[in-house]
Amino acid sequence: MAFAEADWGSVWARNPDPERIATGAGQPNAAEIRRNLAGTASHAPTELEDTLFGYQLLVGVDYELSDAVSLGLKARWVDFGTFRDDLVWNPLRSHVPNIRRDGSEPVKGIMETSDTEMFGISLSLKYDF
């Protein structure tokens, strides 16, 4: 089990042509939604957190240099499941995004990785006293 954090961010701009925006399609106010979103930019600087479950494989060897000193080499591979956390896309206008201008229907997103792995090698010098 691991408690994982990721500092993550993105910046992206929407098409300036409202007719090229698909958000809100099928809604009764689809034209209003497209006009409100056209040409806006969004950013999502955030710290994401999740608890991950997984397994690890450890392999290591120690080489005795003397009665009191040994040199160790260890390799570790860890495979965790999906990392997932919610985030709110904040437009550069500096307010939380909503589909409607009256503040209703907030827009949320999800950041997800399908697999989180780590591989590491460590070298150690041990002294027994």
MMTF fields as JSON, N, C-alpha, C and O atoms, coordinates in Angstrom:
{
  "mmtfVersion": "1.0.0",
  "mmtfProducer": "UNKNOWN",
  "numBonds": 515,
  "numAtoms": 516,
  "numGroups": 129,
  "numChains": 1,
  "numModels": 1,
  "chainsPerModel": [1],
  "groupsPerChain": [129],
  "chainIdList": ["A"],
  "bondAtomList": [4, 2, 8, 6, 12, 10, 16, 14, 20, 18, 24, 22, 28, 26, 32, 30, 36, 34, 40, 38, 44, 42, 48, 46, 52, 50, 56, 54, 60, 58, 64, 62, 68, 66, 72, 70, 76, 74, 80, 78, 84, 82, 88, 86, 92, 90, 96, 94, 100, 98, 104, 102, 108, 106, 112, 110, 116, 114, 120, 118, 124, 122, 128, 126, 132, 130, 136, 134, 140, 138, 144, 142, 148, 146, 152, 150, 156, 154, 160, 158, 164, 162, 168, 166, 172, 170, 176, 174, 180, 178, 184, 182, 188, 186, 192, 190, 196, 194, 200, 198, 204, 202, 208, 206, 212, 210, 216, 214, 220, 218, 224, 222, 228, 226, 232, 230, 236, 234, 240, 238, 244, 242, 248, 246, 252, 250, 256, 254, 260, 258, 264, 262, 268, 266, 272, 270, 276, 274, 280, 278, 284, 282, 288, 286, 292, 290, 296, 294, 300, 298, 304, 302, 308, 306, 312, 310, 316, 314, 320, 318, 324, 322, 328, 326, 332, 330, 336, 334, 340, 338, 344, 342, 348, 346, 352, 350, 356, 354, 360, 358, 364, 362, 368, 366, 372, 370, 376, 374, 380, 378, 384, 382, 388, 386, 392, 390, 396, 394, 400, 398, 404, 402, 408, 406, 412, 410, 416, 414, 420, 418, 424, 422, 428, 426, 432, 430, 436, 434, 440, 438, 444, 442, 448, 446, 452, 450, 456, 454, 460, 458, 464, 462, 468, 466, 472, 470, 476, 474, 480, 478, 484, 482, 488, 486, 492, 490, 496, 494, 500, 498, 504, 502, 508, 506, 512, 510],
  "bondOrderList": [1, 1, 1, 1, 1, 1, 1, 1, 1, 1, 1, 1, 1, 1, 1, 1, 1, 1, 1, 1, 1, 1, 1, 1, 1, 1, 1, 1, 1, 1, 1, 1, 1, 1, 1, 1, 1, 1, 1, 1, 1, 1, 1, 1, 1, 1, 1, 1, 1, 1, 1, 1, 1, 1, 1, 1, 1, 1, 1, 1, 1, 1, 1, 1, 1, 1, 1, 1, 1, 1, 1, 1, 1, 1, 1, 1, 1, 1, 1, 1, 1, 1, 1, 1, 1, 1, 1, 1, 1, 1, 1, 1, 1, 1, 1, 1, 1, 1, 1, 1, 1, 1, 1, 1, 1, 1, 1, 1, 1, 1, 1, 1, 1, 1, 1, 1, 1, 1, 1, 1, 1, 1, 1, 1, 1, 1, 1, 1],
  "groupList": [{"groupName": "MET", "atomNameList": ["N", "CA", "C", "O"], "elementList": ["N", "C", "C", "O"], "formalChargeList": [0, 0, 0, 0], "bondAtomList": [1, 0, 2, 1, 3, 2], "bondOrderList": [1, 1, 2], "singleLetterCode": "M", "chemCompType": "L-PEPTIDE LINKING"}, {"groupName": "ALA", "atomNameList": ["N", "CA", "C", "O"], "elementList": ["N", "C", "C", "O"], "formalChargeList": [0, 0, 0, 0], "bondAtomList": [1, 0, 2, 1, 3, 2], "bondOrderList": [1, 1, 2], "singleLetterCode": "A", "chemCompType": "L-PEPTIDE LINKING"}, {"groupName": "PHE", "atomNameList": ["N", "CA", "C", "O"], "elementList": ["N", "C", "C", "O"], "formalChargeList": [0, 0, 0, 0], "bondAtomList": [1, 0, 2, 1, 3, 2], "bondOrderList": [1, 1, 2], "singleLetterCode": "F", "chemCompType": "L-PEPTIDE LINKING"}, {"groupName": "GLU", "atomNameList": ["N", "CA", "C", "O"], "elementList": ["N", "C", "C", "O"], "formalChargeList": [0, 0, 0, 0], "bondAtomList": [1, 0, 2, 1, 3, 2], "bondOrderList": [1, 1, 2], "singleLetterCode": "E", "chemCompType": "L-PEPTIDE LINKING"}, {"groupName": "ASP", "atomNameList": ["N", "CA", "C", "O"], "elementList": ["N", "C", "C", "O"], "formalChargeList": [0, 0, 0, 0], "bondAtomList": [1, 0, 2, 1, 3, 2], "bondOrderList": [1, 1, 2], "singleLetterCode": "D", "chemCompType": "L-PEPTIDE LINKING"}, {"groupName": "TRP", "atomNameList": ["N", "CA", "C", "O"], "elementList": ["N", "C", "C", "O"], "formalChargeList": [0, 0, 0, 0], "bondAtomList": [1, 0, 2, 1, 3, 2], "bondOrderList": [1, 1, 2], "singleLetterCode": "W", "chemCompType": "L-PEPTIDE LINKING"}, {"groupName": "GLY", "atomNameList": ["N", "CA", "C", "O"], "elementList": ["N", "C", "C", "O"], "formalChargeList": [0, 0, 0, 0], "bondAtomList": [1, 0, 2, 1, 3, 2], "bondOrderList": [1, 1, 2], "singleLetterCode": "G", "chemCompType": "PEPTIDE LINKING"}, {"groupName": "SER", "atomNameList": ["N", "CA", "C", "O"], "elementList": ["N", "C", "C", "O"], "formalChargeList": [0, 0, 0, 0], "bondAtomList": [1, 0, 2, 1, 3, 2], "bondOrderList": [1, 1, 2], "singleLetterCode": "S", "chemCompType": "L-PEPTIDE LINKING"}, {"groupName": "VAL", "atomNameList": ["N", "CA", "C", "O"], "elementList": ["N", "C", "C", "O"], "formalChargeList": [0, 0, 0, 0], "bondAtomList": [1, 0, 2, 1, 3, 2], "bondOrderList": [1, 1, 2], "singleLetterCode": "V", "chemCompType": "L-PEPTIDE LINKING"}, {"groupName": "ARG", "atomNameList": ["N", "CA", "C", "O"], "elementList": ["N", "C", "C", "O"], "formalChargeList": [0, 0, 0, 0], "bondAtomList": [1, 0, 2, 1, 3, 2], "bondOrderList": [1, 1, 2], "singleLetterCode": "R", "chemCompType": "L-PEPTIDE LINKING"}, {"groupName": "ASN", "atomNameList": ["N", "CA", "C", "O"], "elementList": ["N", "C", "C", "O"], "formalChargeList": [0, 0, 0, 0], "bondAtomList": [1, 0, 2, 1, 3, 2], "bondOrderList": [1, 1, 2], "singleLetterCode": "N", "chemCompType": "L-PEPTIDE LINKING"}, {"groupName": "PRO", "atomNameList": ["N", "CA", "C", "O"], "elementList": ["N", "C", "C", "O"], "formalChargeList": [0, 0, 0, 0], "bondAtomList": [1, 0, 2, 1, 3, 2], "bondOrderList": [1, 1, 2], "singleLetterCode": "P", "chemCompType": "L-PEPTIDE LINKING"}, {"groupName": "ILE", "atomNameList": ["N", "CA", "C", "O"], "elementList": ["N", "C", "C", "O"], "formalChargeList": [0, 0, 0, 0], "bondAtomList": [1, 0, 2, 1, 3, 2], "bondOrderList": [1, 1, 2], "singleLetterCode": "I", "chemCompType": "L-PEPTIDE LINKING"}, {"groupName": "THR", "atomNameList": ["N", "CA", "C", "O"], "elementList": ["N", "C", "C", "O"], "formalChargeList": [0, 0, 0, 0], "bondAtomList": [1, 0, 2, 1, 3, 2], "bondOrderList": [1, 1, 2], "singleLetterCode": "T", "chemCompType": "L-PEPTIDE LINKING"}, {"groupName": "GLN", "atomNameList": ["N", "CA", "C", "O"], "elementList": ["N", "C", "C", "O"], "formalChargeList": [0, 0, 0, 0], "bondAtomList": [1, 0, 2, 1, 3, 2], "bondOrderList": [1, 1, 2], "singleLetterCode": "Q", "chemCompType": "L-PEPTIDE LINKING"}, {"groupName": "LEU", "atomNameList": ["N", "CA", "C", "O"], "elementList": ["N", "C", "C", "O"], "formalChargeList": [0, 0, 0, 0], "bondAtomList": [1, 0, 2, 1, 3, 2], "bondOrderList": [1, 1, 2], "singleLetterCode": "L", "chemCompType": "L-PEPTIDE LINKING"}, {"groupName": "HIS", "atomNameList": ["N", "CA", "C", "O"], "elementList": ["N", "C", "C", "O"], "formalChargeList": [0, 0, 0, 0], "bondAtomList": [1, 0, 2, 1, 3, 2], "bondOrderList": [1, 1, 2], "singleLetterCode": "H", "chemCompType": "L-PEPTIDE LINKING"}, {"groupName": "TYR", "atomNameList": ["N", "CA", "C", "O"], "elementList": ["N", "C", "C", "O"], "formalChargeList": [0, 0, 0, 0], "bondAtomList": [1, 0, 2, 1, 3, 2], "bondOrderList": [1, 1, 2], "singleLetterCode": "Y", "chemCompType": "L-PEPTIDE LINKING"}, {"groupName": "LYS", "atomNameList": ["N", "CA", "C", "O"], "elementList": ["N", "C", "C", "O"], "formalChargeList": [0, 0, 0, 0], "bondAtomList": [1, 0, 2, 1, 3, 2], "bondOrderList": [1, 1, 2], "singleLetterCode": "K", "chemCompType": "L-PEPTIDE LINKING"}],
  "groupTypeList": [0, 1, 2, 1, 3, 1, 4, 5, 6, 7, 8, 5, 1, 9, 10, 11, 4, 11, 3, 9, 12, 1, 13, 6, 1, 6, 14, 11, 10, 1, 1, 3, 12, 9, 9, 10, 15, 1, 6, 13, 1, 7, 16, 1, 11, 13, 3, 15, 3, 4, 13, 15, 2, 6, 17, 14, 15, 15, 8, 6, 8, 4, 17, 3, 15, 7, 4, 1, 8, 7, 15, 6, 15, 18, 1, 9, 5, 8, 4, 2, 6, 13, 2, 9, 4, 4, 15, 8, 5, 10, 11, 15, 9, 7, 16, 8, 11, 10, 12, 9, 9, 4, 6, 7, 3, 11, 8, 18, 6, 12, 0, 3, 13, 7, 4, 13, 3, 0, 2, 6, 12, 7, 15, 7, 15, 18, 17, 4, 2],
  "groupIdList": [1, 2, 3, 4, 5, 6, 7, 8, 9, 10, 11, 12, 13, 14, 15, 16, 17, 18, 19, 20, 21, 22, 23, 24, 25, 26, 27, 28, 29, 30, 31, 32, 33, 34, 35, 36, 37, 38, 39, 40, 41, 42, 43, 44, 45, 46, 47, 48, 49, 50, 51, 52, 53, 54, 55, 56, 57, 58, 59, 60, 61, 62, 63, 64, 65, 66, 67, 68, 69, 70, 71, 72, 73, 74, 75, 76, 77, 78, 79, 80, 81, 82, 83, 84, 85, 86, 87, 88, 89, 90, 91, 92, 93, 94, 95, 96, 97, 98, 99, 100, 101, 102, 103, 104, 105, 106, 107, 108, 109, 110, 111, 112, 113, 114, 115, 116, 117, 118, 119, 120, 121, 122, 123, 124, 125, 126, 127, 128, 129],
  "secStructList": [7, 3, 3, 3, 3, 3, 3, 3, 7, 7, 3, 3, 3, 7, 7, 1, 7, 4, 4, 4, 7, 7, 6, 6, 6, 6, 1, 6, 6, 2, 2, 2, 2, 2, 2, 2, 2, 6, 6, 7, 3, 3, 3, 7, 7, 3, 3, 3, 3, 3, 3, 3, 7, 3, 3, 3, 3, 3, 3, 3, 3, 3, 3, 3, 1, 1, 1, 1, 3, 3, 3, 3, 3, 3, 3, 3, 3, 3, 3, 3, 7, 7, 3, 3, 3, 3, 3, 7, 7, 3, 3, 6, 6, 1, 1, 7, 7, 5, 1, 1, 6, 6, 1, 7, 1, 5, 7, 7, 3, 3, 3, 3, 3, 1, 7, 3, 3, 3, 3, 3, 3, 3, 3, 3, 3, 3, 3, 7, 7],
  "xCoordList": [0.858, 0.0, 0.903, 1.925, 0.527, 1.314, 0.381, -0.698, 0.821, 0.113, 0.874, 2.011, 0.259, 0.943, 0.422, -0.767, 1.336, 0.994, 1.656, 2.736, 1.014, 1.576, 1.234, 0.065, 2.259, 2.029, 1.796, 2.675, 0.62, 0.238, -0.391, -1.013, -0.23, -0.862, -0.933, -0.175, -1.849, -1.965, -2.592, -3.3, -2.32, -2.93, -3.407, -2.66, -4.643, -5.154, -6.188, -6.836, -6.326, -7.248, -8.335, -8.086, -9.539, -10.652, -10.686, -10.185, -11.279, -11.411, -12.175, -13.176, -11.739, -12.468, -13.798, -14.631, -13.996, -15.23, -16.253, -16.055, -17.348, -18.342, -18.916, -19.296, -18.986, -19.56, -18.665, -19.129, -17.401, -16.456, -16.393, -15.661, -17.149, -17.133, -18.272, -19.414, -17.958, -18.965, -19.567, -20.604, -18.952, -19.457, -20.885, -21.191, -21.747, -23.133, -24.059, -25.249, -23.517, -24.351, -25.532, -25.364, -26.709, -27.914, -28.603, -29.714, -27.966, -28.579, -29.477, -29.216, -30.522, -31.404, -30.685, -31.097, -29.625, -28.885, -27.507, -26.543, -27.411, -26.128, -25.447, -24.23, -26.196, -25.598, -24.982, -23.901, -25.672, -25.142, -23.86, -22.893, -23.856, -22.67, -21.495, -20.398, -21.702, -20.619, -20.11, -18.902, -21.019, -20.592, -19.772, -18.765, -20.21, -19.509, -18.112, -17.206, -17.931, -16.645, -15.69, -14.476, -16.211, -15.369, -14.261, -14.503, -13.032, -11.887, -11.349, -10.383, -11.932, -11.42, -10.252, -10.099, -9.454, -8.329, -8.503, -9.066, -8.033, -8.145, -6.783, -5.913, -6.63, -5.417, -5.821, -6.83, -5.021, -5.319, -4.036, -3.525, -3.508, -2.366, -2.886, -3.611, -2.534, -3.095, -2.17, -1.3, -2.371, -1.688, -2.706, -3.717, -2.437, -3.339, -2.869, -1.668, -3.804, -3.481, -4.337, -5.501, -3.744, -4.496, -3.774, -2.575, -4.498, -3.917, -3.866, -4.888, -2.679, -2.483, -2.164, -1.47, -2.67, -2.36, -1.583, -1.869, -0.613, 0.191, 1.069, 0.819, 2.098, 3.037, 4.435, 4.604, 5.441, 6.807, 7.656, 7.345, 8.732, 9.701, 11.049, 11.502, 11.685, 12.998, 14.024, 13.765, 15.19, 16.296, 17.547, 17.769, 18.369, 19.571, 20.665, 20.43, 21.858, 23.014, 23.985, 24.121, 24.653, 25.698, 27.013, 27.053, 28.069, 29.411, 30.251, 30.395, 30.803, 31.594, 32.989, 33.745, 33.331, 34.656, 35.64, 36.831, 35.137, 35.929, 34.951, 33.754, 35.45, 34.565, 33.512, 32.427, 33.814, 32.902, 32.25, 31.313, 32.72, 32.241, 31.71, 32.343, 30.539, 29.997, 29.402, 28.973, 29.399, 28.86, 27.58, 27.577, 26.489, 25.215, 24.673, 24.881, 23.979, 23.311, 21.881, 21.671, 20.9, 19.499, 18.731, 18.938, 17.857, 16.963, 15.531, 15.197, 14.694, 13.297, 12.406, 12.64, 11.377, 10.362, 9.019, 8.667, 8.278, 6.986, 5.935, 6.14, 4.826, 3.722, 2.462, 1.98, 1.934, 0.716, -0.431, -0.213, -1.636, -2.825, -3.015, -2.059, -4.223, -4.594, -4.463, -4.903, -3.853, -3.812, -4.945, -5.04, -5.823, -6.992, -7.365, -7.398, -7.644, -8.099, -8.916, -8.689, -9.868, -10.688, -9.949, -9.142, -10.22, -9.678, -10.695, -11.572, -10.571, -11.445, -10.622, -9.562, -11.102, -10.406, -10.705, -11.856, -9.718, -9.894, -9.524, -8.365, -10.503, -10.167, -9.224, -9.163, -8.503, -7.585, -8.315, -7.684, -9.653, -10.429, -10.455, -11.026, -9.836, -9.654, -10.946, -11.121, -11.821, -12.965, -13.284, -12.949, -13.935, -14.28, -15.207, -16.144, -14.97, -15.78, -17.169, -17.345, -18.121, -19.496, -20.027, -19.624, -20.929, -21.537, -22.414, -22.484, -23.087, -23.944, -23.288, -22.591, -23.512, -22.916, -23.45, -22.816, -24.605, -25.176, -24.496, -24.88, -23.492, -22.745, -23.223, -22.6, -24.305, -24.79, -24.004, -23.282, -24.148, -23.513, -21.999, -21.485, -21.28, -19.818, -19.184, -19.698, -18.078, -17.349, -16.214, -15.405, -16.158, -15.084, -14.382, -14.926, -13.175, -12.417, -11.83, -11.904, -11.254, -10.6, -9.236, -9.113, -8.212, -6.87, -6.64, -6.818, -6.244, -6.097, -4.935, -4.754, -4.147, -3.147, -3.594, -4.152, -3.358, -3.802, -2.836, -3.222, -1.594, -0.595, 0.493, 0.919, 0.94, 2.008, 3.08, 2.82, 4.284, 5.375, 6.601, 6.75, 7.486, 8.736, 9.807, 9.572, 10.98, 12.124, 13.288, 13.546, 13.989, 15.119, 16.234, 16.003, 17.445, 18.634, 19.346, 19.52, 19.76, 20.497, 21.791, 21.862, 22.799, 24.102, 24.337, 24.158, 24.737, 24.93, 26.276, 26.796, 26.801, 28.004, 27.62, 27.179, 27.783, 27.344, 28.556, 29.532, 28.472, 29.534, 28.915, 28.044, 29.343, 28.845, 29.753, 30.967, 29.18, 29.993, 29.415, 29.974],
  "yCoordList": [-1.167, 0.0, 1.229, 1.256, 2.237, 3.461, 4.664, 4.617, 5.742, 7.011, 7.852, 8.253, 8.119, 8.783, 10.199, 10.471, 11.094, 12.469, 12.8, 12.295, 13.637, 14.081, 15.552, 15.935, 16.372, 17.763, 17.726, 17.321, 18.145, 17.991, 19.281, 20.015, 19.544, 20.728, 20.649, 19.922, 21.405, 21.518, 22.862, 23.458, 23.32, 24.548, 24.225, 23.664, 24.578, 24.35, 25.414, 25.988, 25.66, 26.696, 26.047, 25.098, 26.581, 26.086, 26.828, 27.944, 26.18, 26.749, 28.068, 28.149, 29.1, 30.369, 30.331, 31.222, 29.312, 29.177, 28.355, 27.153, 28.973, 28.24, 27.019, 26.051, 27.045, 25.931, 24.692, 23.593, 24.856, 23.735, 23.083, 22.112, 23.604, 23.082, 22.092, 22.383, 20.913, 19.858, 19.828, 19.196, 20.489, 20.477, 21.002, 22.027, 20.311, 20.741, 20.242, 20.557, 19.463, 18.942, 18.174, 17.371, 18.418, 17.752, 18.479, 18.111, 19.503, 20.291, 21.364, 21.804, 21.79, 22.816, 24.151, 24.95, 24.403, 25.659, 25.43, 26.102, 24.474, 24.112, 25.308, 25.454, 26.155, 27.325, 28.276, 28.82, 28.476, 29.335, 28.749, 29.472, 27.439, 26.765, 26.951, 27.296, 26.729, 26.879, 28.315, 28.54, 29.293, 30.708, 31.039, 31.742, 30.526, 30.811, 30.201, 30.761, 29.066, 28.378, 28.807, 28.662, 29.328, 29.663, 30.649, 31.701, 30.264, 31.152, 31.225, 31.949, 30.511, 30.563, 29.592, 28.652, 29.83, 28.937, 28.42, 29.112, 27.235, 26.626, 26.134, 25.789, 26.113, 25.528, 24.741, 25.033, 23.746, 22.893, 22.605, 21.487, 23.586, 23.281, 22.719, 23.405, 21.509, 20.89, 19.809, 19.302, 19.476, 18.338, 17.221, 17.362, 16.131, 14.989, 13.987, 13.843, 13.295, 12.314, 11.073, 11.155, 9.924, 8.682, 7.639, 7.759, 6.631, 5.493, 4.347, 3.958, 3.814, 2.775, 1.44, 1.389, 0.379, -0.967, -1.677, -1.5, -2.468, -3.147, -4.201, -4.651, -4.598, -5.604, -5.216, -4.383, -5.835, -5.521, -6.781, -7.783, -6.702, -7.767, -7.187, -6.191, -7.82, -7.376, -8.466, -9.646, -8.068, -8.97, -8.269, -7.1, -8.975, -8.338, -9.321, -10.521, -8.795, -9.613, -8.756, -7.557, -9.382, -8.722, -9.444, -10.669, -8.679, -9.232, -8.801, -7.61, -9.783, -9.497, -9.02, -9.763, -7.775, -7.227, -7.574, -7.762, -7.656, -8.063, -8.598, -8.696, -8.947, -9.464, -8.446, -8.827, -7.161, -6.114, -5.299, -4.545, -5.43, -4.572, -5.424, -6.395, -5.045, -5.717, -4.673, -3.592, -5.049, -4.201, -4.863, -6.051, -4.092, -4.667, -4.016, -2.826, -4.8, -4.316, -4.853, -6.056, -3.965, -4.364, -3.748, -2.583, -4.524, -4.038, -4.215, -5.217, -3.232, -3.261, -2.842, -1.818, -3.66, -3.314, -3.318, -4.288, -2.225, -2.083, -1.803, -0.956, -2.51, -2.31, -1.997, -2.821, -0.793, -0.359, -0.335, -0.381, -0.263, -0.156, 1.262, 2.031, 1.588, 2.869, 4.014, 3.905, 5.106, 6.352, 7.209, 7.439, 7.694, 8.45, 9.502, 9.221, 10.709, 11.781, 12.775, 12.946, 13.426, 14.449, 15.774, 16.048, 16.595, 17.937, 18.877, 18.452, 20.145, 21.176, 22.004, 22.516, 22.137, 22.932, 24.401, 24.819, 25.181, 26.609, 27.429, 27.444, 28.108, 28.966, 30.083, 30.449, 30.608, 31.703, 32.935, 33.875, 32.937, 34.051, 33.974, 34.844, 32.929, 32.756, 32.497, 33.018, 31.727, 31.26, 29.834, 29.397, 29.124, 27.738, 27.67, 28.463, 26.741, 26.68, 26.096, 25.2, 26.611, 26.123, 26.094, 26.902, 25.168, 25.132, 26.363, 26.907, 26.805, 27.993, 29.162, 28.962, 30.352, 31.545, 31.833, 32.561, 31.276, 31.551, 30.741, 30.855, 29.925, 29.173, 27.753, 26.989, 27.391, 26.02, 25.098, 25.566, 23.817, 22.789, 22.962, 23.276, 22.757, 22.871, 21.799, 20.687, 22.147, 21.234, 20.609, 21.323, 19.286, 18.574, 17.669, 17.319, 17.306, 16.377, 15.284, 15.336, 14.307, 13.202, 12.997, 12.916, 12.912, 12.573, 11.124, 10.755, 10.296, 8.874, 8.307, 8.64, 7.446, 6.667, 5.208, 4.783, 4.465, 3.073, 2.172, 1.083, 2.596, 1.756, 2.652, 3.604, 2.364, 3.131, 2.138, 1.258, 2.288, 1.38, 2.161, 3.346, 1.458, 2.063, 0.988, -0.145, 1.344, 0.447, 1.207, 2.351, 0.581, 1.252, 0.28, -0.907, 0.8, 0.035, 0.806, 2.02, 0.1, 0.769, 0.016, -1.208, 0.779, 0.256, 0.672, 1.84, -0.268, 0.059, -0.477, -1.477, 0.21, -0.211, -0.417, 0.521, -1.635, -1.971, -2.216, -2.842, -1.715, -1.912, -2.526, -1.918, -3.7, -4.384, -4.061, -4.238, -3.588, -3.279, -3.9, -3.741],
  "zCoordList": [0.0, 0.0, 0.0, 0.686, -0.765, -0.833, -0.875, -1.465, -0.236, -0.315, -1.33, -1.079, -2.463, -3.562, -3.766, -3.601, -4.127, -4.48, -5.81, -6.118, -6.583, -7.852, -8.054, -8.03, -8.254, -8.653, -10.156, -10.917, -10.576, -11.971, -12.469, -11.701, -13.724, -14.29, -15.803, -16.446, -16.348, -17.801, -18.137, -17.325, -19.334, -19.852, -21.258, -22.06, -21.556, -22.904, -23.249, -22.374, -24.555, -25.036, -25.89, -26.633, -25.762, -26.573, -27.913, -28.051, -28.858, -30.192, -30.124, -29.411, -30.838, -30.813, -31.578, -31.415, -32.404, -33.176, -32.38, -32.204, -31.891, -31.099, -31.804, -31.145, -33.11, -33.864, -33.843, -34.147, -33.49, -33.443, -32.065, -31.877, -31.1, -29.736, -29.572, -29.93, -29.025, -28.864, -27.466, -27.264, -26.503, -25.126, -25.084, -25.693, -24.377, -24.228, -25.32, -25.322, -26.251, -27.341, -26.757, -25.839, -27.284, -26.808, -25.671, -25.29, -25.121, -24.057, -24.676, -25.796, -23.978, -24.545, -24.742, -25.583, -23.986, -24.12, -24.737, -24.371, -25.682, -26.294, -26.955, -26.847, -27.626, -28.291, -27.265, -27.491, -26.134, -25.065, -24.484, -24.244, -24.259, -23.712, -24.659, -24.217, -25.95, -26.936, -26.985, -27.065, -26.938, -26.949, -25.7, -25.784, -24.529, -23.277, -23.244, -22.627, -23.899, -23.864, -24.968, -24.821, -26.061, -27.213, -26.838, -26.247, -27.206, -27.024, -25.605, -25.366, -24.657, -23.284, -23.129, -23.909, -22.135, -21.825, -20.402, -19.553, -20.145, -18.831, -18.368, -19.168, -17.066, -16.495, -15.261, -14.619, -14.945, -13.796, -13.023, -13.083, -12.3, -11.434, -10.121, -9.4, -9.81, -8.615, -8.074, -8.782, -6.836, -6.238, -6.109, -5.42, -6.767, -6.757, -5.71, -5.484, -5.072, -4.043, -4.225, -4.617, -3.933, -3.991, -3.133, -2.881, -2.694, -2.002, -2.999, -3.564, -3.209, -4.209, -3.546, -2.53, -4.124, -3.662, -4.759, -5.943, -4.371, -5.371, -4.748, -3.63, -5.473, -4.999, -5.453, -6.344, -4.825, -5.186, -5.216, -4.572, -5.975, -6.08, -5.677, -6.242, -4.694, -4.217, -4.498, -4.261, -5.006, -5.238, -4.743, -5.057, -3.969, -3.469, -3.153, -3.009, -3.049, -2.728, -1.916, -2.158, -0.956, -0.175, -0.431, -0.544, -0.519, -0.698, 0.494, 0.768, 1.199, 2.395, 1.992, 1.366, 2.353, 2.078, 3.197, 2.948, 4.426, 5.598, 6.635, 6.364, 7.825, 8.873, 9.29, 9.731, 9.156, 9.638, 8.527, 8.793, 7.293, 6.201, 5.049, 4.634, 4.54, 3.353, 2.406, 2.81, 1.146, 0.091, -0.413, -0.734, -0.481, -0.887, -2.144, -2.38, -2.946, -4.153, -4.115, -3.954, -4.261, -4.184, -5.356, -5.695, -5.964, -7.021, -6.529, -5.897, -6.827, -6.392, -7.564, -8.205, -7.831, -8.816, -8.091, -7.421, -8.234, -7.574, -8.65, -9.519, -8.587, -9.529, -8.738, -7.961, -8.947, -8.275, -9.269, -10.48, -8.762, -9.611, -10.126, -10.231, -10.436, -11.026, -10.018, -8.874, -10.464, -9.695, -10.225, -11.43, -9.317, -9.777, -8.736, -7.538, -9.205, -8.329, -9.145, -10.342, -8.486, -9.14, -9.153, -8.264, -10.155, -10.189, -10.81, -11.563, -10.493, -11.055, -12.017, -11.657, -13.23, -14.243, -13.994, -14.125, -13.645, -13.365, -14.594, -15.008, -15.176, -16.308, -15.88, -14.706, -16.837, -16.547, -16.036, -15.552, -16.141, -15.581, -14.065, -13.408, -13.5, -12.054, -11.285, -10.184, -11.829, -11.057, -11.473, -12.574, -10.574, -10.84, -12.051, -12.144, -12.983, -14.193, -13.939, -13.114, -14.647, -14.608, -16.03, -16.867, -16.302, -17.634, -17.832, -18.933, -16.76, -16.848, -16.109, -15.115, -16.591, -15.973, -14.579, -13.815, -14.234, -12.912, -11.806, -10.642, -12.148, -11.143, -10.941, -10.204, -11.575, -11.428, -12.364, -13.244, -12.17, -12.986, -13.095, -14.169, -11.978, -12.027, -12.911, -13.027, -13.519, -14.388, -13.575, -12.982, -13.549, -12.862, -13.857, -14.904, -13.506, -14.331, -13.471, -12.243, -14.112, -13.418, -14.052, -15.274, -13.209, -13.672, -13.286, -12.126, -14.25, -13.98, -14.779, -15.95, -14.135, -14.844, -14.764, -13.753, -15.796, -15.792, -15.04, -14.616, -14.864, -14.223, -13.65, -14.304, -12.451, -11.822, -11.377, -10.556, -11.925, -11.611, -11.166, -11.465, -10.435, -10.005, -10.033, -9.613, -10.527, -10.493, -9.895, -10.27, -8.97, -8.343, -8.035, -7.803, -8.034, -7.67, -6.577, -6.678, -5.525, -4.456, -4.172, -4.285, -3.803, -3.428, -1.988, -1.645, -1.14, 0.271, 0.766, 0.271, 1.733, 2.422, 3.883, 4.547, 4.385, 5.734, 6.616, 6.204, 7.822, 8.808, 10.047, 10.669, 10.408, 11.603, 12.773, 12.682, 13.877, 15.06, 16.306, 17.391]
}
